[in-house]
């Protein structure tokens, strides 16, 4: 599990919060990702753990966002893809969201995304 599963995610969350920095970009990509996050949270509820997003031109594993969930069942994946397409259609496919969906216990994937986000600028 990622740094101890739930505890690891709590530590990650605390670590990110300790930086006391959140960046909200009011451009098409930033607003689309904000909508994506809100819909994931509303429709997946407690199954949705976190969203890590690169800028729209960066990617890892051919993905520009990492969606972290408690359960990567067929129904959860299908709902994430539905939400992704809804957002893309709202922006007339001018933005493309390529999610990589990981369970919260997939430590290596999450660490890879975090490391890549720290070096992509």
PyMOL commands that place a pseudoatom at each C-alpha (Angstrom):
pseudoatom trace, name=CA, resn=UNK, resi=1, chain=A, elem=C, hetatm=0, pos=[0.000, 0.000, 0.000]
pseudoatom trace, name=CA, resn=UNK, resi=2, chain=A, elem=C, hetatm=0, pos=[1.067, 3.571, -0.668]
pseudoatom trace, name=CA, resn=UNK, resi=3, chain=A, elem=C, hetatm=0, pos=[3.131, 4.558, 2.354]
pseudoatom trace, name=CA, resn=UNK, resi=4, chain=A, elem=C, hetatm=0, pos=[0.811, 2.496, 4.506]
pseudoatom trace, name=CA, resn=UNK, resi=5, chain=A, elem=C, hetatm=0, pos=[-2.504, 2.836, 2.639]
pseudoatom trace, name=CA, resn=UNK, resi=6, chain=A, elem=C, hetatm=0, pos=[-4.933, 5.254, 4.241]
pseudoatom trace, name=CA, resn=UNK, resi=7, chain=A, elem=C, hetatm=0, pos=[-2.232, 6.540, 6.564]
pseudoatom trace, name=CA, resn=UNK, resi=8, chain=A, elem=C, hetatm=0, pos=[0.018, 7.112, 3.557]
pseudoatom trace, name=CA, resn=UNK, resi=9, chain=A, elem=C, hetatm=0, pos=[-2.643, 9.142, 1.779]
pseudoatom trace, name=CA, resn=UNK, resi=10, chain=A, elem=C, hetatm=0, pos=[-3.211, 11.129, 4.945]
pseudoatom trace, name=CA, resn=UNK, resi=11, chain=A, elem=C, hetatm=0, pos=[0.526, 11.811, 5.128]
pseudoatom trace, name=CA, resn=UNK, resi=12, chain=A, elem=C, hetatm=0, pos=[0.565, 12.790, 1.456]
pseudoatom trace, name=CA, resn=UNK, resi=13, chain=A, elem=C, hetatm=0, pos=[-2.396, 15.066, 2.011]
pseudoatom trace, name=CA, resn=UNK, resi=14, chain=A, elem=C, hetatm=0, pos=[-0.773, 16.597, 5.075]
pseudoatom trace, name=CA, resn=UNK, resi=15, chain=A, elem=C, hetatm=0, pos=[2.491, 17.023, 3.189]
pseudoatom trace, name=CA, resn=UNK, resi=16, chain=A, elem=C, hetatm=0, pos=[0.753, 18.837, 0.344]
pseudoatom trace, name=CA, resn=UNK, resi=17, chain=A, elem=C, hetatm=0, pos=[-1.181, 20.974, 2.822]
pseudoatom trace, name=CA, resn=UNK, resi=18, chain=A, elem=C, hetatm=0, pos=[2.010, 21.774, 4.697]
pseudoatom trace, name=CA, resn=UNK, resi=19, chain=A, elem=C, hetatm=0, pos=[3.240, 23.524, 1.577]
pseudoatom trace, name=CA, resn=UNK, resi=20, chain=A, elem=C, hetatm=0, pos=[0.321, 25.945, 1.993]
pseudoatom trace, name=CA, resn=UNK, resi=21, chain=A, elem=C, hetatm=0, pos=[0.161, 26.488, -1.712]
pseudoatom trace, name=CA, resn=UNK, resi=22, chain=A, elem=C, hetatm=0, pos=[-2.715, 25.833, -4.018]
pseudoatom trace, name=CA, resn=UNK, resi=23, chain=A, elem=C, hetatm=0, pos=[-2.766, 27.103, -7.536]
pseudoatom trace, name=CA, resn=UNK, resi=24, chain=A, elem=C, hetatm=0, pos=[-6.059, 27.784, -9.255]
pseudoatom trace, name=CA, resn=UNK, resi=25, chain=A, elem=C, hetatm=0, pos=[-5.662, 28.733, -12.874]
pseudoatom trace, name=CA, resn=UNK, resi=26, chain=A, elem=C, hetatm=0, pos=[-8.554, 30.483, -14.528]
pseudoatom trace, name=CA, resn=UNK, resi=27, chain=A, elem=C, hetatm=0, pos=[-8.007, 29.164, -18.017]
pseudoatom trace, name=CA, resn=UNK, resi=28, chain=A, elem=C, hetatm=0, pos=[-9.948, 26.565, -19.964]
pseudoatom trace, name=CA, resn=UNK, resi=29, chain=A, elem=C, hetatm=0, pos=[-7.825, 23.647, -18.699]
pseudoatom trace, name=CA, resn=UNK, resi=30, chain=A, elem=C, hetatm=0, pos=[-7.927, 24.755, -15.062]
pseudoatom trace, name=CA, resn=UNK, resi=31, chain=A, elem=C, hetatm=0, pos=[-11.681, 25.250, -15.067]
pseudoatom trace, name=CA, resn=UNK, resi=32, chain=A, elem=C, hetatm=0, pos=[-12.267, 21.938, -16.868]
pseudoatom trace, name=CA, resn=UNK, resi=33, chain=A, elem=C, hetatm=0, pos=[-10.114, 20.066, -14.343]
pseudoatom trace, name=CA, resn=UNK, resi=34, chain=A, elem=C, hetatm=0, pos=[-11.973, 21.770, -11.484]
pseudoatom trace, name=CA, resn=UNK, resi=35, chain=A, elem=C, hetatm=0, pos=[-15.279, 20.582, -12.964]
pseudoatom trace, name=CA, resn=UNK, resi=36, chain=A, elem=C, hetatm=0, pos=[-13.823, 17.098, -13.440]
pseudoatom trace, name=CA, resn=UNK, resi=37, chain=A, elem=C, hetatm=0, pos=[-12.776, 17.000, -9.780]
pseudoatom trace, name=CA, resn=UNK, resi=38, chain=A, elem=C, hetatm=0, pos=[-16.184, 18.190, -8.556]
pseudoatom trace, name=CA, resn=UNK, resi=39, chain=A, elem=C, hetatm=0, pos=[-18.102, 15.639, -10.611]
pseudoatom trace, name=CA, resn=UNK, resi=40, chain=A, elem=C, hetatm=0, pos=[-15.811, 12.816, -9.543]
pseudoatom trace, name=CA, resn=UNK, resi=41, chain=A, elem=C, hetatm=0, pos=[-16.376, 13.811, -5.938]
pseudoatom trace, name=CA, resn=UNK, resi=42, chain=A, elem=C, hetatm=0, pos=[-20.157, 14.130, -6.330]
pseudoatom trace, name=CA, resn=UNK, resi=43, chain=A, elem=C, hetatm=0, pos=[-20.728, 10.941, -8.299]
pseudoatom trace, name=CA, resn=UNK, resi=44, chain=A, elem=C, hetatm=0, pos=[-18.147, 8.596, -6.803]
pseudoatom trace, name=CA, resn=UNK, resi=45, chain=A, elem=C, hetatm=0, pos=[-18.473, 9.832, -3.225]
pseudoatom trace, name=CA, resn=UNK, resi=46, chain=A, elem=C, hetatm=0, pos=[-16.178, 8.024, -0.804]
pseudoatom trace, name=CA, resn=UNK, resi=47, chain=A, elem=C, hetatm=0, pos=[-14.755, 5.851, -3.589]
pseudoatom trace, name=CA, resn=UNK, resi=48, chain=A, elem=C, hetatm=0, pos=[-12.931, 8.920, -4.952]
pseudoatom trace, name=CA, resn=UNK, resi=49, chain=A, elem=C, hetatm=0, pos=[-9.724, 9.683, -3.069]
pseudoatom trace, name=CA, resn=UNK, resi=50, chain=A, elem=C, hetatm=0, pos=[-7.725, 12.263, -5.023]
pseudoatom trace, name=CA, resn=UNK, resi=51, chain=A, elem=C, hetatm=0, pos=[-6.961, 13.868, -8.373]
pseudoatom trace, name=CA, resn=UNK, resi=52, chain=A, elem=C, hetatm=0, pos=[-3.488, 14.900, -9.509]
pseudoatom trace, name=CA, resn=UNK, resi=53, chain=A, elem=C, hetatm=0, pos=[-3.406, 16.914, -12.727]
pseudoatom trace, name=CA, resn=UNK, resi=54, chain=A, elem=C, hetatm=0, pos=[-0.566, 18.019, -14.949]
pseudoatom trace, name=CA, resn=UNK, resi=55, chain=A, elem=C, hetatm=0, pos=[-0.895, 20.962, -17.274]
pseudoatom trace, name=CA, resn=UNK, resi=56, chain=A, elem=C, hetatm=0, pos=[-2.660, 20.060, -20.474]
pseudoatom trace, name=CA, resn=UNK, resi=57, chain=A, elem=C, hetatm=0, pos=[0.561, 19.531, -22.466]
pseudoatom trace, name=CA, resn=UNK, resi=58, chain=A, elem=C, hetatm=0, pos=[2.320, 17.241, -19.974]
pseudoatom trace, name=CA, resn=UNK, resi=59, chain=A, elem=C, hetatm=0, pos=[1.712, 13.567, -19.442]
pseudoatom trace, name=CA, resn=UNK, resi=60, chain=A, elem=C, hetatm=0, pos=[2.988, 10.382, -17.898]
pseudoatom trace, name=CA, resn=UNK, resi=61, chain=A, elem=C, hetatm=0, pos=[1.840, 6.905, -18.946]
pseudoatom trace, name=CA, resn=UNK, resi=62, chain=A, elem=C, hetatm=0, pos=[0.040, 8.766, -21.780]
pseudoatom trace, name=CA, resn=UNK, resi=63, chain=A, elem=C, hetatm=0, pos=[-2.135, 10.418, -19.125]
pseudoatom trace, name=CA, resn=UNK, resi=64, chain=A, elem=C, hetatm=0, pos=[-2.441, 14.018, -17.996]
pseudoatom trace, name=CA, resn=UNK, resi=65, chain=A, elem=C, hetatm=0, pos=[-4.372, 13.307, -14.790]
pseudoatom trace, name=CA, resn=UNK, resi=66, chain=A, elem=C, hetatm=0, pos=[-4.171, 10.659, -12.097]
pseudoatom trace, name=CA, resn=UNK, resi=67, chain=A, elem=C, hetatm=0, pos=[-7.477, 9.661, -10.526]
pseudoatom trace, name=CA, resn=UNK, resi=68, chain=A, elem=C, hetatm=0, pos=[-6.990, 7.817, -7.243]
pseudoatom trace, name=CA, resn=UNK, resi=69, chain=A, elem=C, hetatm=0, pos=[-9.877, 5.638, -6.095]
pseudoatom trace, name=CA, resn=UNK, resi=70, chain=A, elem=C, hetatm=0, pos=[-10.513, 3.104, -3.355]
pseudoatom trace, name=CA, resn=UNK, resi=71, chain=A, elem=C, hetatm=0, pos=[-11.982, 0.597, -5.805]
pseudoatom trace, name=CA, resn=UNK, resi=72, chain=A, elem=C, hetatm=0, pos=[-11.146, 0.317, -9.505]
pseudoatom trace, name=CA, resn=UNK, resi=73, chain=A, elem=C, hetatm=0, pos=[-14.166, -1.765, -10.405]
pseudoatom trace, name=CA, resn=UNK, resi=74, chain=A, elem=C, hetatm=0, pos=[-15.720, -1.736, -13.864]
pseudoatom trace, name=CA, resn=UNK, resi=75, chain=A, elem=C, hetatm=0, pos=[-18.532, 0.549, -12.640]
pseudoatom trace, name=CA, resn=UNK, resi=76, chain=A, elem=C, hetatm=0, pos=[-16.103, 3.066, -11.129]
pseudoatom trace, name=CA, resn=UNK, resi=77, chain=A, elem=C, hetatm=0, pos=[-13.938, 3.154, -14.268]
pseudoatom trace, name=CA, resn=UNK, resi=78, chain=A, elem=C, hetatm=0, pos=[-17.015, 3.510, -16.472]
pseudoatom trace, name=CA, resn=UNK, resi=79, chain=A, elem=C, hetatm=0, pos=[-18.269, 6.459, -14.404]
pseudoatom trace, name=CA, resn=UNK, resi=80, chain=A, elem=C, hetatm=0, pos=[-14.876, 8.181, -14.566]
pseudoatom trace, name=CA, resn=UNK, resi=81, chain=A, elem=C, hetatm=0, pos=[-14.838, 7.812, -18.363]
pseudoatom trace, name=CA, resn=UNK, resi=82, chain=A, elem=C, hetatm=0, pos=[-18.403, 9.159, -18.579]
pseudoatom trace, name=CA, resn=UNK, resi=83, chain=A, elem=C, hetatm=0, pos=[-17.465, 12.212, -16.543]
pseudoatom trace, name=CA, resn=UNK, resi=84, chain=A, elem=C, hetatm=0, pos=[-14.333, 12.734, -18.653]
pseudoatom trace, name=CA, resn=UNK, resi=85, chain=A, elem=C, hetatm=0, pos=[-16.386, 12.708, -21.867]
pseudoatom trace, name=CA, resn=UNK, resi=86, chain=A, elem=C, hetatm=0, pos=[-19.016, 15.060, -20.416]
pseudoatom trace, name=CA, resn=UNK, resi=87, chain=A, elem=C, hetatm=0, pos=[-16.338, 17.616, -19.607]
pseudoatom trace, name=CA, resn=UNK, resi=88, chain=A, elem=C, hetatm=0, pos=[-14.641, 17.253, -22.989]
pseudoatom trace, name=CA, resn=UNK, resi=89, chain=A, elem=C, hetatm=0, pos=[-17.963, 17.703, -24.794]
pseudoatom trace, name=CA, resn=UNK, resi=90, chain=A, elem=C, hetatm=0, pos=[-18.732, 20.832, -22.753]
pseudoatom trace, name=CA, resn=UNK, resi=91, chain=A, elem=C, hetatm=0, pos=[-15.505, 22.282, -24.149]
pseudoatom trace, name=CA, resn=UNK, resi=92, chain=A, elem=C, hetatm=0, pos=[-16.273, 21.008, -27.671]
pseudoatom trace, name=CA, resn=UNK, resi=93, chain=A, elem=C, hetatm=0, pos=[-13.295, 18.639, -27.447]
pseudoatom trace, name=CA, resn=UNK, resi=94, chain=A, elem=C, hetatm=0, pos=[-10.861, 21.583, -27.221]
pseudoatom trace, name=CA, resn=UNK, resi=95, chain=A, elem=C, hetatm=0, pos=[-9.454, 19.933, -24.122]
pseudoatom trace, name=CA, resn=UNK, resi=96, chain=A, elem=C, hetatm=0, pos=[-8.581, 16.272, -23.677]
pseudoatom trace, name=CA, resn=UNK, resi=97, chain=A, elem=C, hetatm=0, pos=[-8.551, 14.574, -20.287]
pseudoatom trace, name=CA, resn=UNK, resi=98, chain=A, elem=C, hetatm=0, pos=[-6.564, 11.325, -20.316]
pseudoatom trace, name=CA, resn=UNK, resi=99, chain=A, elem=C, hetatm=0, pos=[-6.978, 9.820, -16.868]
pseudoatom trace, name=CA, resn=UNK, resi=100, chain=A, elem=C, hetatm=0, pos=[-4.803, 7.129, -15.393]
pseudoatom trace, name=CA, resn=UNK, resi=101, chain=A, elem=C, hetatm=0, pos=[-6.943, 5.410, -12.777]
pseudoatom trace, name=CA, resn=UNK, resi=102, chain=A, elem=C, hetatm=0, pos=[-5.133, 3.968, -9.783]
pseudoatom trace, name=CA, resn=UNK, resi=103, chain=A, elem=C, hetatm=0, pos=[-6.215, 2.411, -6.515]
pseudoatom trace, name=CA, resn=UNK, resi=104, chain=A, elem=C, hetatm=0, pos=[-4.964, 4.175, -3.437]
pseudoatom trace, name=CA, resn=UNK, resi=105, chain=A, elem=C, hetatm=0, pos=[-2.745, 1.175, -2.650]
pseudoatom trace, name=CA, resn=UNK, resi=106, chain=A, elem=C, hetatm=0, pos=[-0.780, 1.487, -5.922]
pseudoatom trace, name=CA, resn=UNK, resi=107, chain=A, elem=C, hetatm=0, pos=[2.218, 3.148, -4.329]
pseudoatom trace, name=CA, resn=UNK, resi=108, chain=A, elem=C, hetatm=0, pos=[4.567, 3.047, -7.304]
pseudoatom trace, name=CA, resn=UNK, resi=109, chain=A, elem=C, hetatm=0, pos=[2.106, 4.683, -9.692]
pseudoatom trace, name=CA, resn=UNK, resi=110, chain=A, elem=C, hetatm=0, pos=[1.243, 7.477, -7.268]
pseudoatom trace, name=CA, resn=UNK, resi=111, chain=A, elem=C, hetatm=0, pos=[4.892, 8.142, -6.444]
pseudoatom trace, name=CA, resn=UNK, resi=112, chain=A, elem=C, hetatm=0, pos=[5.755, 8.224, -10.148]
pseudoatom trace, name=CA, resn=UNK, resi=113, chain=A, elem=C, hetatm=0, pos=[3.079, 10.831, -10.827]
pseudoatom trace, name=CA, resn=UNK, resi=114, chain=A, elem=C, hetatm=0, pos=[4.191, 12.927, -7.867]
pseudoatom trace, name=CA, resn=UNK, resi=115, chain=A, elem=C, hetatm=0, pos=[7.843, 12.800, -8.935]
pseudoatom trace, name=CA, resn=UNK, resi=116, chain=A, elem=C, hetatm=0, pos=[6.928, 13.672, -12.520]
pseudoatom trace, name=CA, resn=UNK, resi=117, chain=A, elem=C, hetatm=0, pos=[4.832, 16.623, -11.366]
pseudoatom trace, name=CA, resn=UNK, resi=118, chain=A, elem=C, hetatm=0, pos=[7.794, 17.965, -9.410]
pseudoatom trace, name=CA, resn=UNK, resi=119, chain=A, elem=C, hetatm=0, pos=[10.117, 17.795, -12.400]
pseudoatom trace, name=CA, resn=UNK, resi=120, chain=A, elem=C, hetatm=0, pos=[7.764, 18.806, -15.217]
pseudoatom trace, name=CA, resn=UNK, resi=121, chain=A, elem=C, hetatm=0, pos=[8.278, 22.539, -14.756]
for i in range(1, 121): cmd.bond("trace and resi %d" % i, "trace and resi %d" % (i + 1))
show_as sticks, trace
zoom trace
